[in-house]
Amino acid sequence: MSQKLQHHISEPALIENPFWAFSLQVYGRDTVKNACLTLQNRFCADVNILLFLCWRNSLGLPNPTADQIEEMTSVIADINRDVIAPLRTVRTALPGMDTPGAPEVRKKVLEAELSAEQMAQAALFQAFPHPSLQSEKQDETALPALVLYFRTLGTDGPALDEARPILSSLIEGITSADTA
């Protein structure tokens, strides 16, 4: 694990934070979960970045620049590559195994994967300012920030056109969770 990431997650109190609470709340909605997983599987989008951009928008914070989005991605790159991706690979391989104990191991791997996701979110929470944790109504949706994120991934043109309705579904699922 890089020193940069260790610095970002050095305090245990950061693990439980408002961004994590937001993510747990909205990811429990089928619309949000399905949109996130579709964007992850089809476009290699990072669910933590998607949720972080939506959370910041829900706080009324201005949309980030492309450089800021690239920095967000950089902050969690090591944990994504070295921890989350390998755990996800193991977890997704286990259901196909006809081996005693595989379901129990899959459950434990899933728990480890969720802990790693929480650690990544703590790193994002600490690395990027959030001057007000009081939700304010913002005229602009998270869509411009999400589209910019996709552009930093190299997704543009027809692929971005394909992603836009899924991004809109993600936003709709999150905003409906706010009003529910």
C-alpha positions as CSV (number, residue, x, y, z in Angstrom):
1,M,0.0,0.0,0.0
2,S,1.4,3.4,-0.9
3,Q,2.4,5.9,1.7
4,K,-0.1,8.3,0.1
5,L,-3.0,6.0,0.8
6,Q,-1.7,5.1,4.3
7,H,-1.7,8.9,5.1
8,H,-5.3,9.2,3.9
9,I,-6.6,6.4,6.0
10,S,-4.4,6.7,9.1
11,E,-7.2,7.7,11.5
12,P,-9.8,5.0,12.3
13,A,-12.5,7.7,12.9
14,L,-12.4,8.5,9.2
15,I,-13.7,5.1,8.3
16,E,-17.1,6.0,9.6
17,N,-18.0,9.3,7.8
18,P,-20.9,11.1,6.2
19,F,-19.8,10.0,2.7
20,W,-19.9,6.3,3.8
21,A,-23.3,6.8,5.4
22,F,-24.6,8.4,2.2
23,S,-23.3,5.6,0.1
24,L,-24.9,2.9,2.3
25,Q,-28.2,4.8,2.2
26,V,-28.4,5.3,-1.6
27,Y,-26.7,2.1,-2.7
28,G,-29.5,0.2,-0.9
29,R,-31.8,1.5,-3.7
30,D,-32.1,-1.0,-6.6
31,T,-31.9,1.8,-9.2
32,V,-28.7,3.1,-7.7
33,K,-27.1,-0.3,-7.3
34,N,-28.0,-1.4,-10.8
35,A,-26.8,1.8,-12.4
36,C,-23.5,1.7,-10.5
37,L,-22.9,-1.9,-11.4
38,T,-23.8,-1.4,-15.0
39,L,-21.5,1.7,-15.2
40,Q,-18.7,-0.3,-13.5
41,N,-19.1,-3.4,-15.7
42,R,-19.7,-1.7,-19.1
43,F,-17.5,1.4,-18.8
44,C,-15.0,0.5,-16.0
45,A,-16.3,3.3,-13.9
46,D,-15.3,3.3,-10.2
47,V,-18.4,3.1,-8.1
48,N,-16.7,5.0,-5.3
49,I,-16.0,7.9,-7.6
50,L,-19.5,7.9,-9.0
51,L,-21.0,8.0,-5.4
52,F,-18.4,10.6,-4.3
53,L,-19.3,13.0,-7.1
54,C,-23.0,12.5,-6.3
55,W,-22.5,13.0,-2.6
56,R,-20.5,16.2,-3.2
57,N,-23.3,17.4,-5.4
58,S,-25.9,16.7,-2.7
59,L,-23.9,19.0,-0.4
60,G,-24.2,21.8,-2.9
61,L,-20.4,21.8,-3.6
62,P,-19.3,23.0,-7.0
63,N,-18.6,20.4,-9.6
64,P,-14.9,19.4,-9.8
65,T,-12.6,20.1,-12.6
66,A,-11.1,17.3,-14.7
67,D,-7.8,17.7,-12.8
68,Q,-9.7,17.3,-9.5
69,I,-11.5,14.2,-10.8
70,E,-8.1,12.7,-11.9
71,E,-6.8,13.4,-8.4
72,M,-9.8,11.6,-6.9
73,T,-9.0,8.6,-9.0
74,S,-5.4,8.8,-8.1
75,V,-6.1,8.9,-4.4
76,I,-7.7,5.5,-4.5
77,A,-5.8,3.9,-7.4
78,D,-3.5,1.8,-5.2
79,I,-6.3,0.3,-3.1
80,N,-8.4,-0.3,-6.2
81,R,-5.6,-2.1,-8.0
82,D,-4.0,-3.9,-5.0
83,V,-7.0,-4.8,-2.8
84,I,-10.5,-4.2,-4.2
85,A,-9.9,-5.6,-7.8
86,P,-8.3,-8.9,-6.5
87,L,-11.0,-9.4,-3.9
88,R,-13.7,-8.8,-6.6
89,T,-12.0,-11.3,-8.9
90,V,-12.0,-13.9,-6.1
91,R,-15.6,-13.2,-5.1
92,T,-16.9,-13.4,-8.6
93,A,-15.0,-16.7,-9.3
94,L,-16.4,-18.5,-6.2
95,P,-20.0,-19.0,-7.3
96,G,-18.9,-21.1,-10.3
97,M,-17.0,-23.5,-8.0
98,D,-18.6,-26.7,-6.9
99,T,-16.5,-26.9,-3.8
100,P,-17.6,-27.4,-0.2
101,G,-17.3,-24.2,1.7
102,A,-17.3,-21.9,-1.3
103,P,-20.4,-20.0,-0.3
104,E,-18.9,-19.2,3.2
105,V,-15.6,-18.1,1.7
106,R,-17.5,-15.9,-0.8
107,K,-19.4,-14.2,2.0
108,K,-16.1,-13.5,3.9
109,V,-14.5,-12.2,0.7
110,L,-17.5,-9.9,0.1
111,E,-17.1,-8.6,3.7
112,A,-13.4,-7.9,3.0
113,E,-14.3,-6.2,-0.3
114,L,-16.8,-3.9,1.4
115,S,-14.3,-3.0,4.1
116,A,-11.8,-2.1,1.4
117,E,-14.4,0.0,-0.4
118,Q,-15.1,1.7,2.9
119,M,-11.3,2.4,3.3
120,A,-11.2,3.9,-0.2
121,Q,-14.2,6.1,0.6
122,A,-12.4,7.3,3.8
123,A,-9.4,8.2,1.7
124,L,-11.6,10.3,-0.7
125,F,-13.5,11.9,2.3
126,Q,-10.2,13.0,3.9
127,A,-8.5,14.1,0.7
128,F,-11.1,16.5,-0.7
129,P,-12.6,19.4,1.3
130,H,-16.2,19.4,2.2
131,P,-16.7,22.7,3.9
132,S,-20.3,22.1,4.8
133,L,-21.9,18.8,5.6
134,Q,-25.3,20.4,5.6
135,S,-27.2,19.5,2.5
136,E,-28.2,22.4,0.4
137,K,-30.4,22.4,-2.7
138,Q,-28.3,22.9,-5.8
139,D,-29.7,23.9,-9.2
140,E,-27.3,21.8,-11.1
141,T,-27.4,18.0,-11.0
142,A,-24.3,15.8,-10.7
143,L,-24.6,14.9,-14.4
144,P,-22.0,17.4,-15.6
145,A,-19.5,16.0,-13.0
146,L,-20.3,12.4,-14.0
147,V,-19.9,13.2,-17.7
148,L,-16.6,14.9,-17.0
149,Y,-15.5,11.8,-15.0
150,F,-16.4,9.6,-18.0
151,R,-14.4,11.9,-20.3
152,T,-11.4,11.5,-18.0
153,L,-11.8,7.8,-18.4
154,G,-11.6,8.3,-22.2
155,T,-15.3,7.6,-22.7
156,D,-16.8,10.0,-25.2
157,G,-18.9,10.0,-28.4
158,P,-21.3,7.0,-28.8
159,A,-20.1,5.3,-25.6
160,L,-20.9,8.4,-23.6
161,D,-24.2,8.7,-25.3
162,E,-24.9,5.1,-24.2
163,A,-23.8,5.9,-20.6
164,R,-25.9,9.1,-20.2
165,P,-29.2,7.4,-19.5
166,I,-27.6,5.2,-17.0
167,L,-26.0,8.2,-15.3
168,S,-29.4,9.9,-15.3
169,S,-30.9,6.8,-13.7
170,L,-28.2,6.9,-11.0
171,I,-29.0,10.5,-10.3
172,E,-32.7,9.8,-10.2
173,G,-32.2,7.0,-7.8
174,I,-30.1,9.1,-5.5
175,T,-32.4,12.1,-5.5
176,S,-35.4,9.9,-5.0
177,A,-33.6,8.5,-1.9
178,D,-33.2,12.1,-0.7
179,T,-36.9,12.8,-0.9
180,A,-38.1,9.4,0.3
